[in-house]
């Protein structure tokens, strides 16, 4: 069997979209999921599932030992109110395990507001998201210093609309907008074997969506989820 893809954050919207596209390409996929996650959509795709906590180093190492992988994709991020958040420590565990296993290709989703894009966020957005952005910044910095062949994608706001097919990735780190999780998943998969994306950090937007994310507009977060 050919080397596969190890996917972290696979039960989230973007991760699940990426998994579906990878299956269509006949890529062998192993998904690392939290305990009590709904794995039915993944098993229905024929994805191999490993259960563990990304904050637990041994369970991440077990995931890497469960197969032979040519690349890692991580969309891991904390949920609102979650403590501790996995944005940095979870990423660190993934990066360290990838290096130890000799898996050199790693693609990661963070967010606009991380690193040099902090000035892009409105004051309202930073009020709510600042602590998470600081962790994502640490995660980006750790990955860049790891020696891995990385690609980082930073979405602004995300929605669950059907893919438009118009989403783009840009090296303009002032770009801010909304993208569907389906289109973000497609951009991730497109980057996988594109050597020109190695060592790059992209902002991802759908230029056909003219509105800005709620916090960027000055609205409050919805009560259900971010």
LOLO-400480 format. One record per residue (C-alpha): residue in three letters; x, y, z. Coordinates in steps of 0.1 Angstrom, whole numbers, plus 2048, in hexadecimal, padded with zeros to 3 digits. Each point is the difference from the previous one (the first is absolute). Layout:
# LOLO-400480
ALAXYZ/...
END
This chain:
# LOLO-400480
UNK800800800/UNK80D8237F8/UNK80881981B/UNK7E181280D/UNK7F582080F/UNK7FD805826/UNK7E4819807/UNK7FB812821/UNK7E0812806/UNK7EE7E97E9/UNK7DD803810/UNK7FF8267FC/UNK7F080F7E1/UNK8218087EE/UNK8107DF809/UNK7E27EB7F5/UNK7FF8137DF/UNK8257F97FA/UNK7FB7DB809/UNK7E47FD7E6/UNK81580F7E5/UNK81E7EA809/UNK7EA7E17FE/UNK7F680A7DD/UNK8258017F7/UNK8037DD80E/UNK81880C81B/UNK8037E981E/UNK7F681581E/UNK8037FC825/UNK7EC818816/UNK80A809823/UNK7E1809814/UNK7F7809824/UNK7EE7E7816/UNK7DA8027FD/UNK8038107DD/UNK7E67F77E6/UNK8157EA7E9/UNK7E37F37EA/UNK8068197E4/UNK8257F57FF/UNK7F97DA802/UNK7E68057E4/UNK81C80D7EB/UNK8157E2808/UNK819814814/UNK8157EF81A/UNK7FA810822/UNK81880381E/UNK7F180D820/UNK815816817/UNK807821810/UNK8178177EC/UNK80C80E821/UNK80C7DD80A/UNK8227FB7F0/UNK7FF7D9801/UNK7DE7FF7EF/UNK80D8167E4/UNK81F7EA7FC/UNK7E87E27FE/UNK7EE8107E3/UNK8218057ED/UNK8097DB807/UNK7DF7F47F3/UNK80A8027DC/UNK81980E7E6/UNK7F98247F7/UNK80D8187E6/UNK7EF81F80F/UNK7ED80E81D/UNK7E38187FF/UNK7F5811820/UNK7E1817805/UNK8037FD826/UNK7F381D814/UNK7EF807821/UNK7DB805804/UNK7F281F811/UNK8047FC825/UNK8167E17FD/UNK81D7FE819/UNK81B7F77FA/UNK7FE8097DB/UNK8147E87E9/UNK80A81B7E7/UNK82480180B/UNK8077E2816/UNK7ED7E97E8/UNK81280E7E2/UNK8217FB812/UNK7F87DC807/UNK7F77FA7DB/UNK81F8127F3/UNK8177ED818/UNK7F17DF7F7/UNK8028077DB/UNK825808803/UNK8067E1814/UNK7ED7EA7E7/UNK8128107E2/UNK7E080E7F1/UNK80C8217F1/UNK7E180F7F0/UNK7E8812817/UNK7E38177F8/UNK7EF81481B/UNK7E1816803/UNK80381D819/UNK7ED8217FB/UNK8038247F5/UNK80C81381F/UNK81D7E8806/UNK82480C7FD/UNK80581E7E9/UNK7DB8027F8/UNK7F780C823/UNK7FA8247F4/UNK7E67F37E8/UNK7E87F881C/UNK7E881A80D/UNK80180A825/UNK7E07ED805/UNK80E7E07F0/UNK820803814/UNK7EC804820/UNK7F07DE7FB/UNK81B7EE7ED/UNK82180F80D/UNK80A7E3817/UNK7F87E67E5/UNK8148147E6/UNK81E802817/UNK8007DA803/UNK7FC7FC7DA/UNK81D8187FC/UNK8167EA816/UNK7F47E17EC/UNK80A8117DF/UNK82280A80D/UNK8067DD80D/UNK7F87F07DF/UNK8158197ED/UNK81E7F8816/UNK7FB7DA7FE/UNK8117F97DF/UNK7E07F07F1/UNK7F38087DE/UNK7E381580C/UNK7E38137F1/UNK7EA816816/UNK7DD80B7F6/UNK7EF81C813/UNK7DB8047FB/UNK7ED81E80D/UNK7DC7F8806/UNK7F27DE7F5/UNK7DD7F47F8/UNK7F17DF7F7/UNK7F380A7DD/UNK8057EA7E2/UNK8218057EE/UNK80081D7E8/UNK8207F57EF/UNK80B825800/UNK815800820/UNK82480A7FD/UNK8207FF815/UNK81581F800/UNK82180B80F/UNK7F0822808/UNK7FF7FE826/UNK7E881D802/UNK7E57ED7EE/UNK7E27F8816/UNK7DF7F17F6/UNK7E97E1802/UNK8057DE7F1/UNK7EB7E1801/UNK80F7E2812/UNK7FB7EC7E0/UNK8158187EC/UNK81A80181B/UNK8027DB800/UNK8058007DB/UNK81C81A803/UNK8117EA819/UNK7FF7E27EA/UNK80C8147E2/UNK81F80B814/UNK8097DD80A/UNK8157F87E2/UNK8088237F5/UNK824806808/UNK7FC8257F9/UNK7EC803820/UNK81B7F1816/UNK80D819819/UNK7E38187F9/UNK7E480F815/UNK7E08097ED/UNK7E1813809/UNK7E17EE7F2/UNK7E28147F4/UNK7E27FD7E9/UNK7FF8217ED/UNK7DC7F97F6/UNK7F5804824/UNK800825806/UNK7F7801825/UNK8197FE81C/UNK8007E881E/UNK7E880A81C/UNK81B80B819/UNK8128137E5/UNK7E08137FA/UNK7FD807825/UNK7E47E7807/UNK8007EA81F/UNK8087DB7FD/UNK7E17EA7FB/UNK7F87ED820/UNK8027DD7F1/UNK8227FF7F1/UNK81B8147EF/
END
